[in-house]
Amino acid sequence: MDEFEDFDVDYNFFDDTPEGKDPDSHSRTLRRYHQLLWSKPLPDGRPFELHAGRALFPYLVYEADGTRIVLGSDTIATRHRKKLHHLYSQLPDEVNDAFLQRSYTICGFMIFPVSQGSLNQNRGTHPRIQDRWDLTLEAIRRFYEGGTSPLTSTMDRHADFFELFGSFAGYIEHFHLEDFVNADGAVRFLLPFEDFESPALPSDLPTYARYRLDSLKLFEARRLRILKAIK
């Protein structure tokens, strides 16, 4: 039987998450989808098999050649609902609901190594990243290119994971992120970018609304890539 037979790219992971809990840690469907999607050959042909136990932790585990990496889930489609509540609250409810509906489907999630000072934590708390996925992706690109970023120490700590994919292009392809970069492999920034010195968050409603809309388009594009891959 096709392992993707009941895979629904539009499934909202709040639907099987206990009330008040986070889908990243409590949706068993999300964990199964991660396991199915990303357990595939690495760019060099080696298998990248993710294993899940009966308990919810460890979330997913990759183990090969003496290397063991515990991975967790993180949403990458962020609304900044709390930090930018003064802007979020000015958008129509239907606009906010539509973004939430898309962002909590599989196209809005990634897996990262889990440990103290993890990428999940540091990209969310660093003032020059502010949980933005495009800025996180630029930090990942610079890791592969030998450059520096606000997340350099975090990336170096998890080098064994990122090196599995060989290159930034390999990482992008493995996780169906092609729409988040240009044809030359440069990250598509959603706000003006000046080497992590420009403000990480929108400062006014028109900019915030455009940022949200452009984000949604990219995640819709990733949805289609995932759909094509499982078909």
C-alpha positions in Angstrom: 0.0 0.0 0.0 1.2 3.5 -0.9 2.6 5.0 2.3 1.3 8.4 1.2 -2.2 7.2 0.5 -3.8 9.1 3.3 -1.3 12.0 3.3 -3.2 15.3 3.3 -1.2 18.4 2.5 -4.1 20.5 3.8 -4.5 18.7 7.2 -4.4 21.2 10.0 -2.3 19.8 12.9 -4.4 21.5 15.5 -7.1 18.9 14.7 -5.2 16.1 16.5 -3.5 18.3 19.1 -4.9 18.3 22.6 -6.4 21.7 23.5 -3.8 24.1 24.8 -0.9 22.1 23.5 1.6 22.8 20.7 1.2 20.8 17.4 5.0 20.8 17.1 5.3 18.5 20.1 1.8 16.9 20.4 0.4 16.3 16.9 1.2 12.6 16.1 0.0 13.3 12.5 2.6 16.1 12.1 5.4 13.8 13.4 4.3 11.0 11.0 4.2 13.4 8.0 7.7 14.7 8.9 8.9 11.1 9.0 7.4 10.1 5.7 8.5 13.2 3.8 12.1 13.6 4.9 13.0 9.9 5.1 14.6 9.7 1.7 18.1 9.5 0.2 20.6 12.3 0.9 22.2 14.2 -2.0 25.1 11.7 -1.9 22.7 8.7 -2.1 23.0 7.6 1.6 19.7 6.9 3.3 18.2 9.5 5.6 15.9 7.4 7.7 14.0 9.0 10.6 12.7 6.8 13.4 9.9 7.5 15.9 9.2 5.7 19.1 5.8 5.1 20.7 6.4 8.1 23.0 6.4 11.7 21.7 10.0 12.1 22.8 12.4 11.7 21.3 10.4 13.2 18.5 12.4 11.8 15.6 15.9 10.3 15.5 18.5 9.9 12.8 21.2 7.3 13.5 23.9 6.2 11.2 27.7 5.7 11.1 28.0 6.3 14.8 26.1 9.6 14.6 22.8 10.1 16.5 20.7 13.2 16.0 17.5 13.9 17.8 15.2 16.2 15.8 12.2 18.3 16.6 9.5 20.1 14.7 9.2 23.9 14.4 6.7 26.1 12.5 8.4 28.4 10.0 5.3 30.3 8.9 5.1 32.9 11.6 2.5 35.7 12.1 4.4 37.5 15.0 1.0 37.7 16.6 2.3 38.6 20.0 5.3 40.8 19.1 3.3 42.7 16.5 -0.1 42.5 18.1 -0.8 46.2 17.4 -0.5 45.4 13.7 -2.0 41.8 13.7 -5.2 43.1 15.4 -5.8 45.6 12.6 -6.0 42.9 9.9 -9.5 41.4 9.3 -10.3 38.2 11.1 -10.7 36.3 7.8 -7.2 37.3 6.8 -5.6 36.2 10.0 -7.6 32.9 10.0 -6.6 32.1 6.4 -2.9 32.6 7.3 -3.3 30.4 10.4 -5.1 27.7 8.4 -2.2 27.5 5.9 0.6 27.9 8.3 -0.4 24.9 10.4 -0.4 22.5 7.5 2.8 20.6 6.5 4.1 23.4 4.2 4.6 25.6 7.3 6.9 23.2 9.3 10.5 22.0 9.3 12.6 19.7 11.4 15.8 20.9 13.3 18.2 19.3 15.7 17.1 19.5 19.3 19.4 20.3 22.1 20.2 23.1 24.6 20.5 26.3 22.6 18.8 24.7 19.6 18.1 26.5 16.3 14.4 26.4 17.1 15.1 28.5 20.2 17.8 30.8 19.0 16.2 31.9 15.8 13.0 32.8 17.7 14.8 34.8 20.4 17.6 36.5 18.5 16.7 40.2 17.9 18.2 40.1 14.4 16.3 37.0 13.4 12.9 37.4 15.2 11.7 33.9 14.1 11.7 35.0 10.4 12.2 32.0 8.1 14.0 34.0 5.3 16.6 35.3 7.8 17.0 31.8 9.3 17.5 30.5 5.8 20.2 33.1 5.1 22.0 32.0 8.2 21.8 28.4 6.9 23.1 29.5 3.5 26.0 31.3 5.1 26.9 28.2 7.1 27.3 26.2 3.9 29.3 29.1 2.2 31.6 29.5 5.2 30.2 32.9 6.2 28.9 34.3 9.5 25.5 35.3 10.8 23.8 35.9 14.1 23.2 32.2 14.3 26.8 31.1 13.5 27.5 29.5 16.9 24.2 27.6 16.7 24.8 26.4 13.2 28.3 25.2 14.1 26.9 23.3 17.1 24.7 21.3 14.7 27.1 21.0 11.8 26.8 17.2 11.8 23.1 17.6 10.8 23.5 20.3 8.1 26.6 18.6 6.6 24.5 15.6 5.7 23.0 17.5 2.9 26.3 18.5 1.3 25.4 22.0 0.2 22.8 24.7 0.6 21.3 23.5 -2.7 21.1 20.0 -1.3 19.4 21.2 1.8 16.9 23.3 -0.2 16.0 20.4 -2.5 15.6 17.8 0.3 13.1 20.0 2.2 11.2 21.4 -0.9 12.3 24.9 -0.3 13.1 25.9 -3.9 10.6 28.8 -3.9 12.3 30.5 -1.0 15.4 31.1 -3.1 16.1 32.8 -6.5 17.4 31.0 -9.5 21.0 31.7 -8.4 20.4 30.3 -4.9 20.1 33.6 -3.1 17.5 33.8 -0.4 14.3 35.7 -1.3 14.0 38.2 1.5 10.5 39.4 2.5 11.8 42.8 3.8 14.8 44.9 2.8 17.9 43.2 3.9 21.2 44.8 4.9 23.5 42.1 6.3 21.2 41.5 9.4 21.5 45.2 10.4 18.1 46.3 9.1 15.0 45.9 11.4 13.9 42.3 11.4 10.1 43.1 11.9 7.8 45.3 9.9 7.1 48.7 11.5 3.8 49.7 9.9 0.6 48.0 8.8 1.1 48.2 5.0 4.5 46.6 5.3 3.2 44.0 7.7 0.3 43.1 5.4 2.6 42.8 2.4 5.1 40.7 4.4 2.3 38.3 5.4 0.9 38.1 1.9 4.3 37.4 0.4 5.0 34.8 3.1 1.7 33.1 2.3 2.5 32.9 -1.4 5.8 31.1 -0.7 4.2 28.6 1.6 1.4 27.9 -1.0 4.2 27.2 -3.5 5.9 24.8 -1.1 2.5 23.1 -0.6 2.4 22.4 -4.3 5.9 21.1 -4.3 5.1 18.7 -1.5 1.9 17.6 -3.2 3.9 16.9 -6.4 6.5 14.9 -4.5 4.0 12.6 -2.8 2.1 12.0 -6.0 
